Amino acid sequence: MLQTRHPFLLVRTASWAVWTLAAFSALAWGLRGPVSAGPEPLSPSAHTPAAEVNMEGAARSLGAQPVAEVAAPSLASRFQLLGVLTGGPYEGAALIALDGKPAKPVRVGAVVAEGLVLQSTQGRRVNLGASLQGPAVLTLELPAKK
């Protein structure tokens, strides 16, 4: 009977391969060294300040058209007077729409909008101001009859 040495050679070769891979792995980690938080390597951008970008010029070069600034709506354009009930000096009411919303009835002395009070009603006109006794900030008139 012949004995074969193949099982022994197979184990020996596999063992040699595992130990070789372990040695190369240890060597690779050893050469890598400890990671330190030292200074970063010099690069061209490390010492030069970043160039400021002209956003308007960049937008024009990409074909943007200048946009006209939209002015905030004037105080008078926010209100629309739809009706007036006159009374004595501190009596009366008005039907006022604010910012295109449905109109609401407001009595003299009541707040119409933030910082504005209905001060008085006279015929087809109302006065709005910061307080009931203060100067009128805004005067609203009913639209002309058609």
Secondary structure, 3 states (H helix, E strand, C coil): CCCCCHHHHHHHHHHHHHHHHHHHHHHHHHHHCCCCCCCCCCCHHHHCCCCCCCHHHHHHHCCCCCCCCCCCCCCHHHEEEEEEEECCCCCEEEEEEECCCCCEEEECCCEEECCEEEEEEECCEEEEECCCCCCEEEEEECCCCC
